[in-house]
Amino acid sequence: MFTQNSSYTNTISARYYKDGSEILISQGDSRNPRKITPREAARLQGFNDNFKIVVSDLQAYKQFGNSVSVPVVRSIAKKLVYYLY
C-alpha cells in the first residue's frame, strides 16, 4: 500500500483494472485503502490534465498500464533528434 511516507510505489500494470491490489492508496485513519483513479494513473505516466480520457475506466487502466511514461519518450526523442541532425 502506498502512503505519503512511502519512498516508492509499484508500477501501474495493465491488469490494474482487475483488483487494483498493486497500488492501493492509504486513506489515513481507519478507512479502507482505495485504487488510484484513471486520471491519477494518467498523471503518474506524465500525461497532463488536458489529456482527454475518452474510454471506459477499465480500458483507461489497461492503456495507462501499457503506456510508456511521456517524459521518458520526450527525453529519448530529444536524444534521437540530436544524433540524427
DSSP file (Angstrom, degrees, kcal/mol; ACC not computed):
  #  RESIDUE AA STRUCTURE BP1 BP2  ACC     N-H-->O    O-->H-N    N-H-->O    O-->H-N    TCO  KAPPA ALPHA  PHI   PSI    X-CA   Y-CA   Z-CA
    1    1 A M              0   0    0      0, 0.0     2,-0.4     0, 0.0    24,-0.2   0.000 360.0 360.0 360.0 141.1    0.0    0.0    0.0
    2    2 A F  B     +a   25   0A   0     22,-3.5    24,-2.8     4,-0.1     2,-0.3  -0.774 360.0 172.0 -94.8 131.8    1.2    3.5   -0.9
    3    3 A T    >   -     0   0    0     -2,-0.4     3,-1.6    22,-0.2    24,-0.0  -0.802  50.9 -96.3-128.3 173.8    1.2    6.2    1.8
    4    4 A Q  T 3  S+     0   0    0      1,-0.3    -2,-0.0    -2,-0.3    21,-0.0   0.696 125.6  52.8 -64.9 -17.3    2.6    9.8    1.9
    5    5 A N  T 3  S+     0   0    0      3,-0.0    -1,-0.3     2,-0.0     2,-0.2   0.445  81.5 116.4 -96.6  -1.6    5.7    8.3    3.6
    6    6 A S    <   -     0   0    0     -3,-1.6     3,-0.1     1,-0.1    -4,-0.1  -0.451  56.4-151.8 -69.0 137.0    6.4    5.7    1.0
    7    7 A S  S    S-     0   0    0      1,-0.2     2,-0.3    -2,-0.2    -1,-0.1   0.707  77.4  -4.2 -82.0 -19.3    9.7    6.1   -0.8
    8    8 A Y        -     0   0    0     -3,-0.0     2,-0.3     0, 0.0    -1,-0.2  -0.961  63.8-142.9-158.3 171.5    8.4    4.4   -3.9
    9    9 A T        -     0   0    0     -2,-0.3    14,-0.1    -3,-0.1     3,-0.1  -0.876  32.4 -89.9-134.5 169.3    5.3    2.6   -5.3
   10   10 A N        -     0   0    0     12,-0.4     2,-0.1    -2,-0.3    -1,-0.1  -0.241  52.1 -91.3 -71.3 167.7    4.7   -0.3   -7.6
   11   11 A T        -     0   0    0      1,-0.1     2,-0.6    54,-0.0    -1,-0.1  -0.385  38.5-106.4 -74.9 159.1    4.4    0.1  -11.3
   12   12 A I        -     0   0    0     52,-0.1     2,-0.3    -2,-0.1    -1,-0.1  -0.790  43.4-160.1 -83.6 123.4    1.0    0.7  -12.9
   13   13 A S    >   -     0   0    0     -2,-0.6     3,-1.8     1,-0.1    52,-0.2  -0.724  28.8-119.6-107.0 158.6    0.1   -2.6  -14.6
   14   14 A A  T 3  S+     0   0    0     51,-0.5     3,-0.5    -2,-0.3    51,-0.1   0.705 114.5  58.6 -66.2 -18.6   -2.3   -3.2  -17.4
   15   15 A R  T >> S+     0   0    0      1,-0.2     3,-2.2     2,-0.1     4,-0.6   0.354  71.9 105.9 -91.9   6.5   -4.2   -5.6  -15.1
   16   16 A Y  H <>  +     0   0    0     -3,-1.8     4,-0.7     1,-0.3    -1,-0.2   0.806  68.1  67.8 -55.4 -31.2   -4.8   -2.9  -12.5
   17   17 A Y  H 34 S+     0   0    0     -3,-0.5    -1,-0.3    41,-0.2    -2,-0.1   0.732  89.6  66.7 -63.5 -21.4   -8.4   -2.7  -13.6
   18   18 A K  H <4 S-     0   0    0     -3,-2.2    -1,-0.2     1,-0.1    -2,-0.2   0.976 133.8 -30.2 -68.9 -55.5   -9.0   -6.2  -12.2
   19   19 A D  H  <  -     0   0    0     -4,-0.6    -2,-0.1    -3,-0.1    -3,-0.1   0.497  67.7-134.6-140.3 -13.9   -8.5   -5.6   -8.5
   20   20 A G    ><  +     0   0    0     -4,-0.7     3,-0.6    -5,-0.4    16,-0.1   0.678  56.3 139.8  69.0  17.2   -6.0   -2.7   -8.1
   21   21 A S  T 3   +     0   0    0      1,-0.2     3,-0.4    14,-0.1    -1,-0.1   0.693  58.4  69.0 -70.6 -15.2   -4.1   -4.5   -5.4
   22   22 A E  T 3  S+     0   0    0      1,-0.3     2,-0.4    -6,-0.1   -12,-0.4   0.902 112.2  23.9 -69.1 -39.7   -0.7   -3.4   -6.9
   23   23 A I  S <  S+     0   0    0     -3,-0.6    13,-0.7   -14,-0.1     2,-0.4  -0.800  72.7 168.4-132.4  90.9   -1.2    0.3   -6.0
   24   24 A L  E     - B   0  35A   0     -2,-0.4   -22,-3.5    -3,-0.4     2,-0.5  -0.860  26.8-138.6-101.2 139.1   -3.6    1.0   -3.1
   25   25 A I  E     -aB   2  34A   0      9,-3.4     9,-2.2    -2,-0.4   -22,-0.2  -0.848  18.4-122.6-101.1 124.9   -3.6    4.5   -1.7
   26   26 A S        -     0   0    0    -24,-2.8     6,-0.1    -2,-0.5     3,-0.1  -0.418  15.0-161.7 -64.6 136.9   -3.9    4.8    2.1
   27   27 A Q        -     0   0    0      4,-0.4     4,-0.1     1,-0.3    -1,-0.1   0.339  36.9-128.0 -98.2   3.9   -6.9    6.9    3.2
   28   28 A G  S >  S+     0   0    0      1,-0.2     3,-0.8     3,-0.1    -1,-0.3  -0.240  74.4  40.5  74.5-172.9   -5.4    7.5    6.6
   29   29 A D  T 3  S-     0   0    0      1,-0.2    -1,-0.2    -3,-0.1    -2,-0.1   0.108 125.0 -43.8  28.0-132.6   -7.3    6.8    9.8
   30   30 A S  T 3  S+     0   0    0     -3,-0.1    -1,-0.2     2,-0.0    -2,-0.1   0.336  98.5 120.1-108.0   7.6   -9.3    3.6    9.7
   31   31 A R  S <  S-     0   0    0     -3,-0.8    -4,-0.4    -4,-0.1    -3,-0.1  -0.357  71.2 -99.5 -71.7 153.6  -10.8    3.8    6.2
   32   32 A N        -     0   0    0      1,-0.1    -1,-0.1    -6,-0.1    -7,-0.0  -0.383  42.7-102.4 -68.0 148.2  -10.0    1.2    3.6
   33   33 A P        -     0   0    0      0, 0.0     2,-0.3     0, 0.0    -7,-0.2  -0.283  38.9-142.2 -66.1 160.3   -7.4    2.0    1.0
   34   34 A R  E     -B   25   0A   0     -9,-2.2    -9,-3.4    -3,-0.1     2,-0.2  -0.834  12.1-108.8-123.1 161.1   -8.6    2.9   -2.5
   35   35 A K  E     -B   24   0A   0     -2,-0.3   -11,-0.1   -11,-0.2     2,-0.1  -0.508  42.8-101.8 -77.8 155.3   -7.4    2.3   -6.0
   36   36 A I        -     0   0    0    -13,-0.7    -1,-0.1    -2,-0.2   -13,-0.1  -0.456  39.9-115.6 -70.9 155.1   -5.9    5.2   -8.0
   37   37 A T     >  -     0   0    0     -2,-0.1     4,-2.3     1,-0.1     5,-0.2  -0.454  24.5-107.2 -84.9 163.3   -8.3    6.8  -10.5
   38   38 A P  H  > S+     0   0    0      0, 0.0     4,-2.3     0, 0.0     5,-0.1   0.883 122.8  54.2 -56.9 -37.3   -7.7    6.7  -14.2
   39   39 A R  H  > S+     0   0    0      2,-0.2     4,-2.4     1,-0.2     5,-0.2   0.913 108.0  48.7 -63.9 -42.0   -6.8   10.4  -14.0
   40   40 A E  H  > S+     0   0    0      2,-0.2     4,-2.3     1,-0.2    -1,-0.2   0.886 109.9  52.2 -64.3 -38.3   -4.2    9.7  -11.3
   41   41 A A  H  X S+     0   0    0     -4,-2.3     4,-1.3     2,-0.2    -2,-0.2   0.908 109.0  50.6 -62.8 -41.1   -2.8    6.9  -13.5
   42   42 A A  H  <>S+     0   0    0     -4,-2.3     5,-2.4     1,-0.2     3,-0.4   0.923 110.0  49.6 -62.0 -44.8   -2.5    9.3  -16.4
   43   43 A R  H ><5S+     0   0    0     -4,-2.4     3,-1.6     1,-0.2    -2,-0.2   0.904 107.3  54.3 -61.4 -41.9   -0.7   11.8  -14.2
   44   44 A L  H 3<5S+     0   0    0     -4,-2.3    -1,-0.2     1,-0.3    -2,-0.2   0.800 107.3  51.5 -63.6 -27.7    1.7    9.2  -13.0
   45   45 A Q  T 3<5S-     0   0    0     -4,-1.3    25,-2.9    -3,-0.4    -1,-0.3   0.417 125.4-102.8 -89.0   1.2    2.6    8.4  -16.6
   46   46 A G  T < 5S+     0   0    0     -3,-1.6     2,-0.3     1,-0.3    -3,-0.2   0.510  72.9 142.3  94.5   5.1    3.2   12.0  -17.4
   47   47 A F      < -     0   0    0     -5,-2.4    -1,-0.3    -6,-0.2    -2,-0.1  -0.602  48.4-126.1 -77.0 139.1    0.0   12.9  -19.2
   48   48 A N    >   -     0   0    0     -2,-0.3     3,-1.8     1,-0.1    -1,-0.1  -0.331  25.7-101.9 -81.6 170.3   -1.2   16.4  -18.4
   49   49 A D  T 3  S+     0   0    0      1,-0.3    -1,-0.1    -2,-0.1    -2,-0.0   0.623 117.6  67.5 -69.6 -11.6   -4.7   17.2  -17.1
   50   50 A N  T 3  S+     0   0    0      2,-0.1     2,-0.3     0, 0.0    -1,-0.3   0.626  73.5 108.7 -80.3 -12.8   -5.7   18.4  -20.6
   51   51 A F  S <  S-     0   0    0     -3,-1.8     2,-0.5     1,-0.1    -9,-0.1  -0.500  70.4-134.6 -66.6 124.5   -5.4   14.8  -21.9
   52   52 A K        -     0   0    0     -2,-0.3     2,-0.9     2,-0.0    -1,-0.1  -0.695   8.6-153.0 -87.8 127.0   -8.9   13.5  -22.5
   53   53 A I        +     0   0    0     -2,-0.5     7,-0.1     1,-0.1   -14,-0.0  -0.866  23.3 168.2 -96.5 105.0   -9.7   10.1  -21.4
   54   54 A V        +     0   0    0     -2,-0.9     2,-0.2     2,-0.1    -1,-0.1   0.178  49.4  75.5-108.9  16.1  -12.5    9.0  -23.8
   55   55 A V  S    S-     0   0    0      1,-0.2    -2,-0.0     2,-0.0     5,-0.0  -0.703  91.6 -78.3-119.1 173.1  -12.6    5.3  -22.9
   56   56 A S     >  -     0   0    0     -2,-0.2     4,-2.7     1,-0.1     5,-0.2  -0.213  44.0-108.2 -65.2 161.7  -14.1    3.4  -20.0
   57   57 A D  H  > S+     0   0    0      1,-0.2     4,-2.8     2,-0.2     5,-0.2   0.917 121.1  54.9 -56.8 -43.8  -12.2    3.2  -16.8
   58   58 A L  H  > S+     0   0    0      1,-0.2     4,-1.8     2,-0.2    -1,-0.2   0.935 111.9  42.2 -56.1 -49.2  -11.3   -0.4  -17.5
   59   59 A Q  H  > S+     0   0    0      1,-0.2     4,-2.7     2,-0.2    -1,-0.2   0.870 112.0  55.3 -67.2 -37.0   -9.8    0.5  -20.9
   60   60 A A  H  X S+     0   0    0     -4,-2.7     4,-2.9     2,-0.2     5,-0.3   0.919 106.6  50.2 -63.1 -43.8   -8.0    3.5  -19.4
   61   61 A Y  H  X S+     0   0    0     -4,-2.8     4,-2.2     1,-0.2   -45,-0.2   0.918 112.3  48.2 -60.0 -42.7   -6.3    1.4  -16.8
   62   62 A K  H  X S+     0   0    0     -4,-1.8     4,-1.6    -5,-0.2    -2,-0.2   0.936 113.7  46.6 -61.9 -46.3   -5.2   -1.0  -19.5
   63   63 A Q  H  X S+     0   0    0     -4,-2.7     4,-0.8     1,-0.2    -2,-0.2   0.916 115.3  43.8 -66.2 -44.1   -3.9    1.8  -21.7
   64   64 A F  H  < S+     0   0    0     -4,-2.9     3,-0.3     1,-0.2    -1,-0.2   0.847 112.3  54.1 -71.2 -31.4   -2.0    3.6  -19.0
   65   65 A G  H  < S+     0   0    0     -4,-2.2   -51,-0.5    -5,-0.3    -1,-0.2   0.811 114.3  41.4 -68.5 -29.2   -0.6    0.3  -17.7
   66   66 A N  H  < S+     0   0    0     -4,-1.6    -1,-0.2   -53,-0.2    -2,-0.2   0.502  99.0  98.5 -93.8  -6.3    0.7   -0.5  -21.1
   67   67 A S  S  < S-     0   0    0     -4,-0.8     2,-0.4    -3,-0.3    -3,-0.0  -0.349  71.2-124.0 -83.4 163.1    2.0    3.0  -21.9
   68   68 A V        -     0   0    0     -2,-0.1     5,-0.1     1,-0.1    -2,-0.1  -0.862  44.0 -91.5-101.0 140.4    5.5    4.4  -21.6
   69   69 A S    >>  -     0   0    0     -2,-0.4     4,-2.1     1,-0.1     3,-0.6  -0.259  30.4-133.4 -55.8 129.6    5.9    7.5  -19.5
   70   70 A V  H 3> S+     0   0    0    -25,-2.9     4,-2.7     1,-0.2     5,-0.2   0.888 104.7  52.7 -54.7 -46.4    5.6   10.7  -21.5
   71   71 A P  H 3> S+     0   0    0      0, 0.0     4,-2.2     0, 0.0    -1,-0.2   0.859 108.9  51.5 -61.1 -32.5    8.7   12.3  -20.0
   72   72 A V  H <> S+     0   0    0     -3,-0.6     4,-2.4     2,-0.2    -2,-0.2   0.934 111.0  46.7 -67.6 -45.8   10.7    9.2  -20.9
   73   73 A V  H  X S+     0   0    0     -4,-2.1     4,-2.6     1,-0.2     5,-0.2   0.918 112.4  51.0 -60.9 -43.9    9.5    9.3  -24.5
   74   74 A R  H  X S+     0   0    0     -4,-2.7     4,-2.1     1,-0.2    -1,-0.2   0.915 110.8  48.3 -60.1 -44.9   10.2   13.0  -24.7
   75   75 A S  H  X S+     0   0    0     -4,-2.2     4,-1.7     2,-0.2    -1,-0.2   0.911 112.9  47.0 -64.9 -43.4   13.8   12.5  -23.4
   76   76 A I  H  X S+     0   0    0     -4,-2.4     4,-2.3     1,-0.2    -1,-0.2   0.913 110.9  52.8 -64.3 -42.6   14.6    9.7  -25.8
   77   77 A A  H  X S+     0   0    0     -4,-2.6     4,-2.6     1,-0.2    -2,-0.2   0.893 106.7  52.7 -61.7 -40.1   13.1   11.6  -28.7
   78   78 A K  H  X S+     0   0    0     -4,-2.1     4,-2.0     1,-0.2    -1,-0.2   0.903 110.2  47.8 -62.3 -40.9   15.3   14.6  -27.9
   79   79 A K  H  X S+     0   0    0     -4,-1.7     4,-2.0     2,-0.2    -2,-0.2   0.901 111.3  50.9 -66.5 -40.1   18.4   12.4  -27.9
   80   80 A L  H  X S+     0   0    0     -4,-2.3     4,-1.9     2,-0.2    -2,-0.2   0.924 109.5  49.8 -62.7 -45.1   17.4   10.8  -31.2
   81   81 A V  H  X S+     0   0    0     -4,-2.6     4,-1.5     1,-0.2    -1,-0.2   0.905 108.7  54.1 -60.5 -41.6   16.9   14.2  -32.8
   82   82 A Y  H  < S+     0   0    0     -4,-2.0    -1,-0.2     1,-0.2    -2,-0.2   0.917 113.0  41.6 -59.0 -45.2   20.4   15.3  -31.5
   83   83 A Y  H  < S+     0   0    0     -4,-2.0    -1,-0.2     1,-0.2    -2,-0.2   0.724 111.9  55.4 -78.4 -21.3   22.1   12.3  -33.1
   84   84 A L  H  <        0   0    0     -4,-1.9    -1,-0.2    -5,-0.2    -2,-0.2   0.737 360.0 360.0 -81.4 -23.3   20.1   12.5  -36.4
   85   85 A Y     <        0   0    0     -4,-1.5    -2,-0.2    -3,-0.2    -1,-0.2   0.419 360.0 360.0-118.2 360.0   21.0   16.1  -37.1
